[in-house]
């Protein structure tokens, strides 16, 4: 009897005994709404600075009450916004039905979840890049003087020689003491559409050919690989990527204006910078240069990429499929009544 009391007092029941040499019960999985994941992907691949609730509200109105109105009645900004909304609908399964068939609360909940994903992706990426970017901006064989802390941004920007040189607007001479002083004091404000030199290959800008090297900076390539492939993939970049002579989040990591991204950032005007870049890529007059740039990026990110169409390997499955398809189409055209696909 005392033994039983001792057992009860110790919390060990007589009917069940756990085996310490086996794994315990599995913890219940923490399931997050898929919309959060879609929001993260949307932020990284479609639009990073978006008010999701407004996007959904305006989008529902556009495909509902305004569905019969021609595109011409909408402004360029409204048409751009609707294109973004359409891409979001294509990305998220059943989102359109959920928005159109649900009540107002469903729209609010969906918007909050997607926005949560957008915000978390942007925060995670900037935190992840904050320290790594210092490795990429240091010329090979050199060190930063004075050194920069890896976990804060407040000592960067125009107040540091290296980051200031990279943030200096293309067309301005960072080595000019007057220019440097005005940028550091804030006397000279930089509009977001006055793009920094770090966007250019070799950090060199040719005013006679402003397209030359634009968006081909090795800093941008490193940032892209860090986010979209893996941080370790950056180590496989050629050593030239750290020579003195990436995702636009690099613009937010070099300045000293704030420790977090802010829409009211008056030093680097990050939001205007972002939108001006997006507008450049969507400008119909710039499509020749944009297409060439996308080919360049595909070749740098995917070494086996080729812009030329490759013929299928002889005797491969794909070659056989194409051969059989060609024969069936030929037979169908010669005798359409007897041949069916």
C-alpha positions in Angstrom: 0.0 0.0 0.0 2.7 2.5 0.8 4.4 1.6 -2.4 1.2 2.4 -4.3 0.9 5.7 -2.6 4.5 6.5 -3.4 3.8 5.6 -7.0 0.8 7.8 -7.1 2.5 10.7 -5.4 5.3 10.5 -7.9 2.8 10.9 -10.7 3.6 7.5 -12.2 0.5 5.5 -12.9 0.4 1.7 -12.5 -1.4 1.2 -15.9 1.0 3.0 -18.2 4.7 3.3 -18.3 6.6 5.3 -21.0 9.7 3.8 -22.5 12.6 6.3 -22.2 14.5 4.6 -25.0 11.9 5.4 -27.7 10.9 8.7 -29.2 8.1 10.5 -27.5 4.8 11.4 -29.2 5.0 13.7 -32.2 4.2 17.3 -31.7 1.1 18.5 -33.5 2.2 20.2 -36.7 1.7 24.0 -36.8 -0.3 24.6 -39.9 -0.2 28.1 -41.4 -2.7 29.3 -44.0 -1.4 28.7 -47.6 -2.2 32.3 -48.3 0.7 33.4 -46.2 3.0 31.3 -48.4 1.5 32.7 -51.5 2.0 36.2 -50.1 5.7 35.5 -49.6 6.0 34.3 -53.2 4.0 37.2 -54.5 6.3 39.7 -52.7 9.5 38.2 -54.2 8.3 37.6 -57.7 5.5 40.1 -58.5 5.4 43.2 -56.2 7.2 43.9 -53.0 5.5 47.1 -52.0 1.8 46.5 -52.3 -1.3 47.3 -50.2 -3.0 43.9 -50.6 -6.3 45.0 -49.1 -6.7 47.9 -51.5 -5.4 45.7 -54.4 -8.2 43.1 -53.7 -10.9 45.7 -53.1 -10.2 47.5 -56.4 -9.7 44.2 -58.2 -13.1 42.9 -57.1 -14.7 46.1 -58.2 -12.9 45.9 -61.6 -14.0 42.3 -62.4 -17.5 42.9 -60.9 -19.3 46.2 -61.3 -16.7 47.7 -63.8 -16.3 44.5 -65.8 -17.9 46.0 -68.9 -15.9 49.2 -68.9 -13.1 49.5 -71.5 -9.5 49.8 -70.5 -9.3 53.3 -71.9 -11.4 54.7 -69.1 -8.8 53.7 -66.5 -5.6 55.5 -65.8 -2.2 53.9 -66.5 -1.7 53.3 -62.8 -5.1 51.6 -62.5 -4.3 49.3 -65.5 -0.9 48.5 -63.9 -2.6 47.7 -60.6 -5.2 45.4 -62.3 -2.4 43.5 -64.1 -0.8 42.9 -60.6 -4.2 41.8 -59.3 -4.7 39.4 -62.2 -1.3 37.8 -61.6 -2.2 37.3 -57.9 -5.4 35.5 -58.9 -3.4 33.3 -61.2 -0.9 32.5 -58.5 -3.4 31.5 -55.8 -5.7 28.6 -56.4 -9.5 29.4 -56.0 -8.7 32.9 -54.8 -11.1 34.5 -57.3 -14.0 32.3 -56.2 -13.2 32.9 -52.6 -13.3 36.7 -53.1 -16.3 36.8 -55.4 -18.5 34.3 -53.5 -17.5 35.2 -49.9 -18.6 38.0 -47.7 -16.6 41.2 -46.8 -15.0 39.4 -43.9 -13.5 36.8 -46.3 -11.9 39.5 -48.3 -10.4 41.1 -45.2 -9.1 37.8 -43.9 -7.6 36.9 -47.2 -5.9 40.3 -47.6 -4.5 40.1 -44.0 -3.0 36.6 -44.6 -1.4 37.6 -48.0 -0.1 40.8 -46.5 1.4 38.9 -43.6 3.3 36.8 -46.2 4.4 39.8 -48.1 5.7 41.5 -44.9 7.4 38.5 -43.6 9.2 37.8 -46.9 10.5 41.3 -47.1 11.6 41.3 -43.5 13.3 37.9 -43.7 15.2 38.9 -46.9 16.5 42.2 -45.6 17.6 40.5 -42.3 19.3 37.8 -44.2 21.1 40.1 -46.6 22.1 42.7 -43.9 25.3 40.9 -43.0 26.1 39.1 -46.2 26.0 42.2 -48.3 29.1 43.5 -46.5 31.1 40.6 -47.9 30.1 41.5 -51.4 31.0 45.2 -51.3 34.5 44.7 -49.9 37.1 44.8 -52.7 39.1 41.5 -52.8 42.1 41.6 -50.5 40.9 44.7 -48.7 38.8 45.5 -45.7 36.2 48.2 -44.9 37.6 51.3 -43.1 36.0 52.0 -40.7 34.5 48.5 -40.3 30.7 48.1 -40.5 28.6 46.1 -38.1 26.9 43.1 -39.7 23.6 43.3 -37.7 22.7 47.0 -38.0 22.4 49.5 -40.8 22.7 52.8 -39.1 26.4 53.2 -39.8 26.0 52.7 -43.5 24.8 55.0 -46.3 26.4 58.2 -47.3 28.3 58.5 -44.0 30.5 55.5 -44.9 33.0 55.8 -47.8 32.3 52.5 -49.4 28.5 52.4 -49.1 28.3 56.1 -50.0 30.2 55.5 -53.2 27.8 52.7 -54.2 24.7 54.7 -53.3 25.9 57.8 -55.1 23.6 58.6 -58.0 24.9 57.7 -61.4 26.2 60.9 -63.0 27.4 62.4 -59.8 31.1 62.3 -58.8 31.5 60.8 -55.3 35.1 61.8 -55.2 34.1 65.5 -55.4 34.3 66.7 -51.8 31.4 69.1 -52.3 29.1 66.4 -53.7 30.0 64.1 -50.9 29.5 66.7 -48.2 26.1 67.7 -49.5 24.9 64.1 -49.7 26.2 63.4 -46.2 24.6 66.5 -44.7 21.3 65.9 -46.4 21.5 69.2 -48.2 21.2 67.2 -51.4 18.2 64.9 -51.5 18.2 62.1 -54.0 14.9 61.3 -55.8 14.2 57.6 -56.1 14.3 57.7 -59.9 17.9 59.1 -59.8 19.4 55.6 -59.7 22.5 54.7 -57.8 25.8 53.6 -59.3 25.6 50.1 -57.8 23.1 49.1 -60.4 25.8 49.2 -63.1 28.3 46.6 -64.0 31.7 47.5 -62.6 29.9 50.4 -60.8 30.6 52.5 -63.9 28.1 54.8 -65.7 28.4 56.0 -69.3 26.2 59.1 -69.8 26.4 58.6 -73.5 25.1 55.1 -73.2 23.0 54.9 -70.0 21.8 51.3 -70.8 25.4 50.0 -70.8 25.8 47.7 -67.8 22.5 48.8 -66.3 21.1 46.1 -63.8 24.2 44.0 -64.5 25.9 44.7 -61.2 27.5 41.7 -59.5 26.1 43.0 -56.3 22.6 42.5 -57.7 23.5 39.0 -58.9 24.8 38.1 -55.5 21.6 39.4 -53.8 19.4 37.5 -56.2 21.2 34.2 -55.7 21.2 34.7 -52.0 17.4 35.0 -51.9 16.2 32.8 -54.8 18.8 30.0 -54.9 20.7 29.7 -51.6 23.2 31.8 -49.6 25.8 29.2 -50.4 25.4 29.6 -54.1 26.9 33.1 -53.8 30.2 31.5 -52.8 30.3 29.8 -56.1 30.3 33.2 -57.9 33.5 34.1 -59.7 36.0 36.1 -57.5 35.3 39.0 -59.8 32.0 39.5 -58.1 33.9 41.1 -55.2 36.1 43.3 -57.3 36.4 47.0 -56.6 36.4 48.1 -60.4 22.0 42.6 -55.7 16.6 41.9 -55.9 16.3 45.6 -55.4 16.4 45.0 -51.6 20.1 46.0 -51.8 19.0 49.6 -52.0 17.4 49.2 -48.6 20.4 47.7 -47.0 23.1 50.2 -48.0 21.5 53.4 -46.6 21.8 54.8 -43.1 18.4 56.5 -42.9 16.7 53.9 -40.8 17.1 50.4 -39.3 14.0 49.2 -41.1 12.4 49.9 -44.5 10.1 52.9 -44.3 7.8 54.5 -46.9 8.8 57.9 -45.5 12.5 57.3 -46.1 13.6 60.7 -47.4 17.3 59.9 -47.9 17.0 57.1 -50.5 13.3 57.4 -51.4 13.1 53.6 -51.6 9.5 53.3 -52.6 9.8 55.7 -55.6 13.0 53.9 -56.5 11.2 50.6 -56.6 8.3 51.9 -58.7 10.6 53.7 -61.1 12.4 50.4 -61.8 9.1 48.5 -62.3 8.0 51.2 -64.7 11.2 50.9 -66.7 10.7 47.1 -67.2 7.1 47.7 -68.3 7.8 50.6 -70.6 7.0 49.5 -74.2 9.7 51.7 -75.6 12.4 49.9 -73.5 11.4 46.3 -74.4 14.4 45.7 -76.7 16.8 46.5 -73.9 14.7 44.7 -71.3 14.6 41.5 -73.4 18.4 41.6 -73.8 18.8 42.2 -70.1 16.6 39.2 -69.2 18.6 37.0 -71.5 21.8 38.2 -69.7 20.3 37.4 -66.3 19.1 33.9 -67.4 22.6 33.1 -68.6 24.2 34.3 -65.3 21.7 32.6 -63.0 21.2 29.4 -65.1 24.6 28.6 -66.8 23.0 26.1 -69.2 20.4 28.5 -70.4 20.3 29.2 -74.1 18.0 31.8 -75.8 18.2 29.7 -79.0 15.7 27.0 -79.5 17.3 23.6 -79.3 16.3 20.7 -81.5 15.4 17.5 -79.5 18.1 14.8 -79.3 17.8 12.3 -82.1 15.9 9.1 -81.0 14.8 10.7 -77.7 11.3 10.4 -76.4 10.6 14.1 -77.2 11.9 13.6 -80.8 9.6 10.5 -81.2 6.6 12.5 -79.9 7.3 15.3 -82.3 7.8 12.9 -85.2 4.5 11.1 -84.5 2.6 14.3 -84.0 3.9 15.7 -87.4 2.8 12.5 -89.1 -0.7 12.6 -87.6 -1.1 16.3 -88.5 0.1 15.6 -92.1 -2.4 12.7 -92.4 -5.2 14.7 -91.0 -4.6 17.5 -93.5 -4.5 15.2 -96.4 -7.7 13.3 -95.4 -9.5 15.2 -92.7 -12.7 13.0 -92.9 -10.9 9.7 -92.0 -8.3 11.0 -89.5 -9.3 12.0 -86.0 -6.9 13.2 -83.3 
